[in-house]
Amino acid sequence: MSAIEKPVLAPASVKAPPPAQETHAEPVPSTPSRPRWHRVATPLLVLLLAGAMVVTIMRNWNAWEGGRIEQVTDDAYVRGDVTPLSTKVAGIVMDVKVSDFQKVHKGDLLAELEDNDFLAQVAQATAAVEAAKAAIENNRRQRELQDARIQRAMAGIDQAKAQIAAAQDGEEAVRADVVRTQKERQRQEALLQTSATTPQRVEQVVADEQRFAAMLASREADLEQAKAMLHSNELAAEAERRTKTVLESQEVQLVADLHVKEAALSVAQINLGYTKIAAPGDGSVGERQVRPGQLVSPGTQVIAFVSNTKWVQANYRETQLTNVRVGDPAEIRIDEYPGKVFHCKVIEIAPASGSQFALLPPDNATGNYTKVVQRIPVKIVFDDSIAAGVLRPGLSVIAMVRTRR
């Protein structure tokens, strides 16, 4: 049987699927719909509660922040006295005695200028003072000499007064003899007319009268001479007194001139002292700004000096200072010494915010205004000054003040 003729095998019969049964879904009970105001009130209530919380936090945040026992800030730095040492006079630098960043003690010589000119000025001022003192001494001796001259003139006055007294006594005595001889002459001339006396007796009486009259004239001349001598001595004494007054006034002027010369000497000595620049205290120096042989003028910075005295300036927000007081203990942590705590205390609180000490303080009188929390500098000192001496100004600090309230 050929292949064509082979019977075709029929496929196996496939059972037909049973007819699908119809399923009917059971009805779900419908949820009752909420009122419209419920859907609006719930979000509003949530928003109101959130707003109330925000308002409460914002209104009481400053009180909560200021009421903390421990007030912490990282806006704090180590501070110290950094003094730029400058020249006061012009000159040439002769020597610089220190190296950069060297430790120094109070009074150590840091730099020195050539002082030849200033030594000459001191010598000149000293000579001027000595000359002024010599002028005062000369004036004193002249016044002593003038006192001697005044005493001599006073002695001449006393002598002239004595001569006047003697001349007056002699004049009175001679005047009595003149009166007596005049009367005797008159009596003898009357007797001569009656031939009761001799002409010789009359001549003798006349001679006596003339002799006593001459003596009286001499005594009067002596009296006038004594008076003239008294007047001359009085004028001389007055002239000597006036000369002494002039010398005394010159003494005041000479003393004032001496004070001027002494002040000039002091200025010269002070300028001489300015040629040496010394350390004002214990500490360290910075980098040298001058070298030997350099010409400097007044105000030229020579070197910076950093004192061993250190403290911390912590810039707290104004809201943090509610209970901070002077004397409160503090703890300082410095980035350079991790893990180490420095015990300190508050000694000063600035009288104004830091912005008030700025070169251009803010002025909010005009224009838009945005409130910014101000910072108040607080000065904190170390309990251990020796440990503070090794710190460097400018180091970053985390400051914590423990309030007592």
Secondary structure as the mmCIF struct_conf table of DSSP 4:
data_model
#
loop_
_struct_conf.conf_type_id
_struct_conf.id
_struct_conf.beg_label_comp_id
_struct_conf.beg_label_asym_id
_struct_conf.beg_label_seq_id
_struct_conf.end_label_comp_id
_struct_conf.end_label_asym_id
_struct_conf.end_label_seq_id
TURN_TY1_P TURN_TY1_P1 ALA A 3 GLU A 5
BEND BEND1 LYS A 6 LYS A 6
HELX_LH_PP_P HELX_LH_PP_P1 PRO A 7 GLU A 22
HELX_LH_PP_P HELX_LH_PP_P2 ALA A 25 PRO A 35
HELX_RH_AL_P HELX_RH_AL_P1 ARG A 36 GLY A 66
TURN_TY1_P TURN_TY1_P2 GLY A 67 GLY A 67
BEND BEND2 ILE A 69 ILE A 69
STRN STRN1 GLU A 70 SER A 86
BEND BEND3 LYS A 88 VAL A 89
STRN STRN2 GLY A 91 VAL A 96
TURN_TY1_P TURN_TY1_P3 ASP A 100 PHE A 101
STRN STRN3 LYS A 103 VAL A 104
TURN_TY1_P TURN_TY1_P4 LYS A 106 GLY A 107
STRN STRN4 LEU A 109 LEU A 113
HELX_RH_AL_P HELX_RH_AL_P2 ASN A 116 GLN A 193
TURN_TY1_P TURN_TY1_P5 THR A 194 SER A 195
BEND BEND4 ALA A 196 THR A 197
HELX_RH_AL_P HELX_RH_AL_P3 PRO A 199 GLY A 273
TURN_TY1_P TURN_TY1_P6 TYR A 274 THR A 275
STRN STRN5 LYS A 276 ALA A 278
BEND BEND5 PRO A 280 ASP A 282
STRN STRN6 GLY A 283 VAL A 285
TURN_TY1_P TURN_TY1_P7 PRO A 292 GLY A 293
STRN STRN7 LEU A 295 VAL A 296
TURN_TY1_P TURN_TY1_P8 PRO A 298 GLY A 299
STRN STRN8 GLN A 301 ARG A 317
HELX_RH_3T_P HELX_RH_3T_P1 GLU A 318 GLN A 320
BEND BEND6 THR A 322 ASN A 323
TURN_TY1_P TURN_TY1_P9 VAL A 326 GLY A 327
STRN STRN9 PRO A 329 ILE A 334
TURN_TY1_P TURN_TY1_P10 ASP A 335 GLU A 336
BEND BEND7 TYR A 337 TYR A 337
TURN_TY1_P TURN_TY1_P11 PRO A 338 GLY A 339
STRN STRN10 VAL A 341 ILE A 349
BEND BEND8 PRO A 351 ALA A 352
HELX_RH_3T_P HELX_RH_3T_P2 GLY A 354 PHE A 357
BEND BEND9 ALA A 358 LEU A 360
BEND BEND10 ALA A 365 GLY A 367
STRN STRN11 ARG A 375 PHE A 382
BEND BEND11 ASP A 383 ASP A 383
HELX_RH_AL_P HELX_RH_AL_P4 SER A 385 ALA A 388
TURN_TY1_P TURN_TY1_P12 GLY A 389 VAL A 390
TURN_TY1_P TURN_TY1_P13 PRO A 393 GLY A 394
STRN STRN12 SER A 396 ARG A 402
#
